[in-house]
Amino acid sequence: MDLATTPEEILIDSAKSYYTYLDEHNLGLEELRILSASLEQERLILTLGTKLFSQDGLVLGVGETLFELSVYGDMQYNQEHSILEVSPNYELLESLEQIRDSKMRKSTNATYKLVLEKLKLFSDLKFLVRNVGEFVAKHSLKLPSKKPIAAPQIPAYLNEYQKKALDMIFSQSLSYVWGAPGTGKTQVVLFEAVYHYAKQGLRTCVLAPTNSALEQIFITLIEHFKTMDFELSNLLRLGMPTQKFLNLYPECCDPNLLIQKNQISLFAQPTSLKNRLKNALIIGFTLDGFIKKSESLEIEFAHYFLDECAFAPLAKACALCVDDVPITLFGDHKQLMPICEMPPKDLKAHQEVNVWNLSTLFLEEFFTNPQAVLQKQPTDTPLLSHIAELKYTHRYGDNLAQILDSTIYHIGLQGRDEAMEVYCIDSGTKREAQNNISQNEAIAIQKLYAYLHKKSLTQSLGIITPFVNQRKLLQKTITHSDISTIHSSQGREWDNVIFSPVDLHYYLTDSRQISALFGLNVAISRLKKRLFIVCDLGFWQQQEGQFLHALLMRSTRINL
């Protein structure tokens, strides 16, 4: 086989190789348990036995036929009750009609139970890999050269770093705005950029690697626009919103979802998605949604803005290099990197797959020297011509900002004068031999949760651990909806965060290993007000040089 040399050839080969690897090793595929299934008013209602952390790559098996739900239906997910609603197209609806449960009586005029044995739901990442290869095969890709429109008059409320970032966005065709949480990447810089375009009547595209991250971005933008004389219908978030988002911001959602939920009366008159796309000025996609649907929507954008870019795989972000549209990346490359299922030893044999292992920040290098990028490691510093650093965060008190800067950022990060509340709770010596679970930490967190509940501090509370097994134990121990691993907490925020480190683990909590350090940074950066570290205090006090040791040394101890 000839060596792939162009970015397009490498991307197509990488999708084929990665898909084959995932398929041969039964990776990227997870069956999601269905507790009940019914057809109600020609809508498929699935009650799931597990929570969905991502709605991308959902595949429905009806008998022997597989349907990619993003293609064959519009979806809506009720996170609180784990209910997935699908408005199927004709082909999927016809298949569902064939698996009605003949033993069950019709419960209403248009409600039918379905035979569960003939219905399966999968989260299949392989479809998302295949979609990239198919997209690239249809397009010619190159870095944008077109300059953005003239810069706005910089608002006075921006700090010096935000002003430089906004000026860079409107002077460069490819740029990166880097900042820790709370530095105003979304709230200030992204907002001012899309607002400037909107005032000129120009359409922009706001993207994120995950559905939850996209939702958080749009909530931030919408809440800012609500304080202004700006029609919220100018914003359109495509994809599957949570029930809460749909209820709060129906005018910003796909009108097909509003028709399904009988909320179309909120508009002066029914409108089609085509008309919404024509009139909206700020349109949001996940990267996967953009790759799958942007071509069929036939809309032109003046600028692409990709948030959480350090978590987005390079392979997917290359899809933005069409039509010579300026690109601005937002993110923090000191946090989580993309997840690639192919291990390092196999990546050496299939170097083209490295584009799934590297982040979007290698975009410029990939198009200037693609073969060299295939030799890069995710922890290498990407070479970008235009970077703006945001160095002041309102999220953290300066006490926490100094720790983060000395251990992670090294850019002179500054925080607000008010000190951050950091607490520790000693759970006692870990008893288990395995290093991915701690019963003592779970028991201590149960007590802490009860304590915080009495003080009305659990409404905005995230419980985070690096380990899947510890997350499962915590979910059995505590009745709380927001218990997650570090990876699944990405893109989410709470006033209060409880962190359960469990043990010193090379890949997950040992901050001498850079990916573990960045993961810990993600866990800490989910909080807005208070951090509670529940751990074997005696053990961690002996771990000098560790990031968690530094935090604990500046924490206040709570005895429960």
C-alpha positions in Angstrom: 0.0 0.0 0.0 1.3 3.4 -1.0 2.3 5.7 1.9 -0.4 8.3 2.6 1.2 11.8 2.4 -1.5 14.4 2.2 -3.7 15.3 5.2 -6.8 13.9 3.4 -5.1 10.6 2.6 -3.8 10.2 6.2 -7.3 11.0 7.6 -9.0 8.5 5.3 -6.5 5.8 6.1 -6.6 6.6 9.8 -10.4 6.2 9.9 -10.2 2.8 8.1 -7.4 1.5 10.4 -9.0 2.8 13.6 -12.4 1.4 12.7 -10.9 -2.0 11.9 -9.0 -2.0 15.2 -12.1 -1.1 17.2 -14.1 -3.8 15.4 -11.6 -6.6 15.8 -11.1 -5.9 19.5 -14.8 -5.3 20.3 -14.0 -1.7 21.4 -16.1 1.4 21.1 -19.3 -0.6 21.5 -21.4 -0.6 24.6 -24.9 -2.1 24.9 -27.2 0.1 27.0 -29.9 -1.7 29.0 -33.5 -0.9 28.0 -36.0 -1.3 30.9 -39.1 -0.6 28.8 -40.0 0.5 25.3 -43.2 1.8 23.7 -44.5 3.6 20.7 -46.6 6.6 21.8 -48.1 8.9 19.2 -45.5 7.6 16.8 -42.7 8.5 19.2 -40.3 5.8 20.6 -40.0 6.0 24.4 -37.1 4.1 25.9 -36.6 3.9 29.7 -32.9 3.1 30.2 -31.2 1.2 33.0 -28.2 3.5 32.8 -27.5 7.2 32.3 -26.3 8.5 29.0 -23.2 10.6 29.2 -23.1 11.2 25.4 -25.8 11.0 22.8 -23.4 10.8 19.9 -23.0 7.4 18.2 -26.3 5.9 19.5 -27.4 2.9 17.4 -30.7 1.2 17.7 -31.0 -2.5 16.8 -34.5 -3.5 15.6 -34.5 -7.2 14.9 -31.4 -7.7 12.7 -31.3 -4.1 11.4 -29.2 -1.3 12.9 -30.3 2.3 12.7 -27.9 5.2 13.5 -30.3 7.4 15.5 -28.7 10.7 14.5 -29.7 9.9 10.9 -33.0 8.0 11.4 -34.7 10.2 14.0 -34.7 13.3 16.3 -33.8 12.6 19.9 -34.4 14.1 23.3 -33.1 12.8 26.6 -34.5 13.3 30.1 -31.5 13.0 32.3 -33.4 12.9 35.5 -35.5 9.9 34.6 -33.1 8.3 32.1 -35.8 8.4 29.3 -34.7 8.6 25.7 -37.4 9.8 23.2 -36.9 9.3 19.5 -39.1 10.8 16.8 -38.3 8.2 14.0 -38.4 8.7 10.3 -40.6 6.6 8.2 -38.1 3.7 7.7 -37.4 3.3 11.4 -41.0 3.7 12.4 -42.0 1.0 9.9 -39.4 -1.4 11.5 -40.7 -0.5 15.0 -44.3 -1.3 14.0 -43.1 -4.8 13.2 -42.1 -5.5 16.8 -45.2 -4.6 18.7 -45.9 -6.9 21.6 -49.0 -8.8 20.5 -49.5 -10.1 24.0 -50.0 -6.6 25.4 -53.2 -4.7 24.9 -53.1 -1.3 23.4 -52.9 1.0 26.5 -54.3 4.0 24.6 -55.4 4.8 21.1 -51.9 5.2 19.8 -49.6 3.6 22.4 -48.0 0.2 22.0 -45.5 -1.8 24.0 -42.6 -3.2 22.0 -40.9 -6.6 22.3 -37.8 -5.9 24.3 -36.0 -9.0 23.1 -36.1 -7.6 19.5 -34.8 -4.1 20.5 -31.2 -3.2 21.5 -29.6 0.2 22.0 -25.8 0.6 21.6 -23.3 3.4 22.0 -21.1 2.8 19.0 -18.1 5.0 18.6 -17.1 3.2 15.4 -19.9 5.0 13.5 -18.3 8.3 14.5 -14.9 7.1 13.2 -16.4 6.0 9.9 -18.2 9.3 9.5 -14.9 11.2 9.6 -13.5 9.0 6.8 -16.6 9.5 4.7 -16.6 13.3 5.2 -13.0 13.7 4.3 -13.4 11.6 1.1 -15.9 14.2 -0.2 -13.9 17.4 0.6 -10.6 19.1 -0.1 -9.1 20.3 3.2 -6.7 23.2 3.9 -5.9 25.6 6.6 -8.0 28.8 6.4 -6.3 31.8 4.8 -9.3 34.1 4.8 -9.0 36.9 7.4 -12.0 37.6 9.7 -14.0 40.8 9.5 -12.7 44.0 11.0 -12.4 43.9 14.8 -15.1 45.5 17.0 -14.4 48.4 19.3 -13.1 46.6 22.3 -15.5 47.0 25.3 -13.9 48.7 28.3 -15.0 45.9 30.8 -12.5 43.4 29.3 -9.2 42.9 31.1 -5.9 43.3 29.2 -5.6 39.6 28.4 -9.2 39.4 27.1 -8.7 42.5 24.9 -5.6 40.9 23.3 -7.5 37.7 22.7 -10.4 39.4 21.0 -8.0 41.5 18.9 -6.2 38.3 17.8 -9.5 36.5 16.9 -10.3 39.3 14.3 -6.8 39.6 12.9 -5.9 35.9 12.3 -7.4 33.1 10.2 -6.4 30.5 12.8 -5.9 31.3 16.5 -6.1 29.7 20.0 -7.4 31.4 23.1 -5.9 29.5 26.1 -7.2 30.0 29.6 -7.9 28.2 32.9 -11.5 27.9 34.1 -12.9 31.3 35.0 -10.7 33.4 32.8 -13.6 34.5 30.6 -13.0 32.3 27.5 -16.7 31.7 26.9 -18.4 34.3 29.1 -16.4 37.2 27.7 -14.2 36.5 24.7 -16.4 34.0 22.8 -19.5 36.0 23.7 -18.0 39.3 22.3 -16.8 37.6 19.2 -20.1 36.0 18.2 -22.0 39.1 19.2 -19.9 41.2 16.9 -20.6 38.9 14.0 -24.3 38.9 14.8 -24.5 42.7 14.8 -23.2 42.5 11.2 -25.8 39.9 10.3 -23.1 37.3 9.8 -23.6 33.6 10.9 -21.1 31.9 13.2 -20.8 28.3 14.2 -20.0 27.3 17.8 -18.7 23.8 18.3 -17.7 21.4 21.2 -16.5 17.8 21.3 -19.3 16.6 23.6 -23.0 17.3 24.0 -22.7 18.3 27.6 -19.9 20.8 26.8 -22.0 22.3 24.0 -24.9 22.7 26.3 -22.8 24.5 29.0 -21.5 26.9 26.4 -24.9 27.7 25.1 -26.3 28.2 28.6 -23.5 30.7 29.2 -24.1 32.6 26.0 -27.9 32.6 26.3 -27.8 33.9 29.9 -25.5 36.7 28.8 -27.8 37.6 25.8 -30.9 37.5 28.0 -29.6 40.7 29.7 -29.5 42.5 26.4 -31.9 43.6 23.7 -31.1 40.5 21.6 -33.6 37.9 20.2 -32.8 34.5 21.7 -34.1 32.9 18.5 -30.9 34.1 16.9 -29.2 31.2 18.7 -29.9 27.7 17.5 -28.4 24.7 19.4 -28.6 21.6 17.2 -28.5 18.0 18.5 -30.1 16.5 21.5 -30.7 18.9 24.5 -31.4 17.8 28.0 -35.0 18.1 29.1 -33.9 21.0 31.4 -32.4 22.9 28.5 -35.4 22.3 26.3 -37.8 23.6 29.0 -35.6 26.7 29.7 -34.7 27.7 26.2 -37.2 26.3 23.7 -36.6 29.1 21.2 -33.0 28.0 20.9 -33.7 24.4 20.1 -34.5 22.4 16.9 -38.2 23.2 16.1 -38.8 19.5 15.3 -38.2 18.8 19.1 -40.7 21.5 20.0 -43.4 19.9 17.8 -42.8 16.6 19.4 -43.1 18.1 22.9 -46.2 20.3 21.9 -44.2 23.4 22.8 -44.5 25.0 19.3 -47.0 27.5 20.7 -44.0 29.4 22.3 -43.4 30.7 18.8 -45.7 33.1 17.0 -46.1 30.5 14.3 -44.8 27.1 13.5 -41.4 27.2 11.7 -39.3 24.6 10.0 -35.7 23.8 10.7 -34.8 25.1 7.3 -36.2 28.5 8.2 -34.6 28.5 11.6 -31.2 27.8 10.0 -31.7 30.6 7.5 -32.5 33.1 10.2 -30.3 32.0 13.2 -27.0 33.8 13.6 -25.2 31.6 16.1 -25.6 27.9 15.5 -24.2 25.2 17.7 -23.0 21.6 16.9 -21.0 18.9 18.5 -18.1 18.1 16.2 -19.7 14.7 15.4 -23.0 16.5 14.5 -21.2 19.0 12.3 -19.4 16.1 10.4 -22.7 14.2 9.9 -25.1 17.0 9.1 -23.4 20.3 8.0 -23.2 19.3 4.3 -27.0 18.5 4.1 -27.9 21.7 5.9 -26.3 23.9 3.2 -25.4 26.9 5.4 -22.4 29.2 5.2 -20.5 30.4 8.2 -18.3 33.5 8.7 -16.3 31.9 11.5 -15.9 28.6 13.4 -15.4 28.7 17.2 -14.4 25.4 18.7 -14.4 25.2 22.5 -12.8 22.5 24.7 -10.4 22.1 21.8 -7.8 20.2 23.8 -10.3 17.4 24.3 -11.3 17.2 20.6 -9.4 14.7 18.4 -7.4 16.2 15.6 -9.0 13.8 13.2 -12.5 15.3 13.8 -11.4 19.0 13.9 -9.9 18.7 10.5 -13.5 18.8 9.2 -13.5 22.5 9.9 -10.8 23.1 7.3 -13.3 23.4 4.5 -14.6 26.5 2.6 -11.7 28.7 3.9 -13.5 29.8 7.0 -11.5 31.4 9.9 -11.1 29.1 12.9 -10.6 30.1 16.6 -9.9 27.4 19.1 -10.8 27.9 22.8 -9.6 25.6 25.6 -7.0 24.6 28.1 -4.4 22.1 27.0 -3.5 21.5 30.7 -6.6 19.4 31.1 -7.9 16.2 29.5 -6.6 15.0 26.2 -8.5 13.0 23.6 -9.3 9.3 24.4 -7.8 6.9 21.8 -8.6 3.2 22.3 -5.5 2.1 20.4 -2.6 1.5 22.8 0.9 3.0 22.2 2.4 -0.3 20.8 -0.2 -0.5 18.1 0.0 3.2 17.3 3.6 2.6 16.4 2.5 0.1 13.8 -0.4 2.3 12.6 1.0 5.8 12.9 -1.9 7.3 10.8 -4.2 6.6 13.8 -2.2 9.1 15.9 -4.5 11.8 14.5 -7.1 10.3 16.9 -4.7 10.4 19.8 -3.6 14.1 19.3 -5.8 17.1 20.1 -7.0 19.8 17.8 -4.1 22.0 18.9 -1.9 20.1 16.4 -4.0 21.4 13.5 -1.6 23.9 12.1 1.4 21.5 12.3 -0.6 18.7 10.6 -1.3 20.8 7.5 2.2 22.1 7.3 4.1 18.9 8.0 1.6 15.9 8.4 4.2 13.2 8.6 6.1 14.9 11.4 2.8 15.2 13.4 2.3 11.4 13.2 5.4 11.1 15.4 4.1 13.4 18.1 3.0 12.5 21.6 -0.2 14.0 23.1 1.9 15.6 25.8 4.2 17.4 23.3 3.7 21.2 23.1 1.8 22.0 19.9 3.3 24.7 17.6 0.8 27.4 17.0 1.5 30.8 15.4 -1.2 32.7 17.3 -2.0 32.1 20.9 -3.6 34.4 23.5 -3.1 33.6 27.1 -5.8 34.5 29.7 -4.0 34.9 33.0 -6.6 36.1 35.4 -9.4 33.8 36.8 -12.4 34.9 38.8 -13.2 31.2 39.5 -10.4 30.6 42.0 -9.1 32.5 45.0 -5.5 33.5 44.6 -4.5 30.8 47.1 -5.7 28.0 44.7 -4.5 29.9 41.6 -1.0 30.0 43.0 -0.9 26.3 43.5 -2.3 25.6 40.0 0.2 28.0 38.5 3.2 26.6 40.3 2.3 23.0 39.5 0.5 23.2 36.1 0.2 26.5 34.3 3.5 28.3 34.7 2.1 31.5 33.1 1.6 33.8 36.1 -2.0 32.8 36.7 -3.8 35.1 39.2 -7.0 34.6 41.1 -9.4 36.8 43.0 -8.5 38.2 46.4 -11.1 36.1 48.3 -9.5 32.8 49.3 -10.9 29.5 47.9 -12.5 27.2 50.4 -10.6 23.9 50.4 -11.5 21.3 53.0 -10.2 17.8 53.8 -11.8 14.9 55.5 -9.7 12.0 56.8 -11.4 8.7 55.8 -8.7 6.6 57.6 -6.4 4.0 56.3 -7.4 2.3 53.0 -8.1 -1.4 53.7 -8.5 -2.8 50.2 -5.7 -4.5 48.3 -6.8 -3.3 44.9 -6.0 0.3 44.2 -9.2 1.4 42.5 -11.7 1.3 45.3 -11.9 2.6 48.9 -14.9 1.7 51.2 -13.6 4.1 53.8 -13.7 7.0 51.5 -17.3 6.0 50.4 -18.4 5.8 54.0 -16.8 9.2 54.8 -18.4 10.8 51.7 -21.8 9.4 52.8 -21.4 11.2 56.1 -20.2 14.4 54.4 -23.1 14.3 52.0 -25.6 14.2 54.9 -23.7 17.1 56.6 -23.8 19.2 53.4 -27.4 18.3 52.8 -28.4 19.7 56.2 -26.6 22.9 55.2 -28.5 23.0 51.8 -25.2 22.6 49.8 -26.1 19.5 47.8 -28.2 21.2 45.0 -25.1 22.1 43.1 -22.7 19.3 44.1 -20.5 17.0 42.0 -18.8 13.9 43.5 -15.8 13.0 41.4 -13.3 10.1 41.5 -10.7 8.9 39.0 -11.9 5.3 39.2 -14.9 3.6 37.6 -15.2 1.0 40.4 -15.2 3.8 43.0 -17.8 5.7 41.1 -20.0 2.5 41.1 -19.5 2.1 44.9 -20.4 5.7 45.5 -23.5 5.4 43.4 -24.6 2.4 45.6 -23.7 4.3 48.8 -25.3 7.7 48.1 -28.5 8.7 46.3 -27.2 11.6 44.2 -27.4 12.1 40.5 -24.0 13.8 39.9 -21.4 11.1 40.7 -18.9 10.8 37.9 -15.3 9.9 36.9 -12.9 12.7 36.0 -13.5 12.0 32.3 -17.2 12.1 32.5 -17.1 15.3 34.5 -15.4 17.2 31.7 -17.4 20.3 30.7 -19.6 20.3 33.8 -19.5 22.7 36.8 -20.8 22.7 40.4 -20.7 25.1 43.3 -19.3 22.3 45.5 -17.1 19.3 44.6 -16.2 16.3 46.6 -13.1 14.5 45.4 -12.3 10.9 46.2 -8.7 10.1 45.0 -8.7 6.5 46.4 -5.0 5.8 45.9 -1.8 6.9 44.2 -2.1 5.5 40.7 0.5 6.1 38.0 -2.0 7.0 35.2 -4.8 8.7 37.3 -3.5 10.4 40.4 0.3 10.5 40.3 1.0 14.1 39.3 4.5 13.3 38.3 2.9 11.7 35.2 1.6 14.6 33.1 -1.7 13.1 31.9 -2.6 12.3 35.5 -1.7 15.9 36.5 -3.9 17.3 33.8 -6.7 14.9 34.9 -6.5 16.1 38.5 -6.7 19.7 37.1 -10.0 18.8 35.5 -11.4 17.4 38.7 -10.4 20.6 40.7 -11.6 22.9 38.0 -15.2 21.6 38.1 -15.8 23.7 41.3 -17.0 27.2 41.7 -16.9 27.7 45.5 -15.9 24.8 47.7 -13.6 21.7 47.4 -13.9 18.8 49.7 -11.1 16.2 49.5 -12.0 12.9 51.2 -9.0 10.7 51.5 -6.5 8.7 53.6 -5.0 11.9 55.0 -2.0 10.2 56.6 -1.0 8.6 53.4 -1.3 11.7 51.2 0.6 13.8 53.8 3.6 11.6 53.1 3.5 12.2 49.3 5.6 15.3 49.1 5.8 16.7 45.6 2.3 15.5 44.7 -0.3 17.9 43.5 -2.8 16.6 46.1 -0.3 16.9 48.8 0.1 20.6 48.0 -3.7 21.1 48.1 -4.1 19.2 51.4 -1.3 21.3 53.0 -3.4 24.4 52.4 -6.8 22.9 53.3 -9.0 23.1 56.4 -9.7 19.8 58.1 -13.3 18.9 58.9 -14.1 16.2 61.5 -17.5 14.5 60.9 
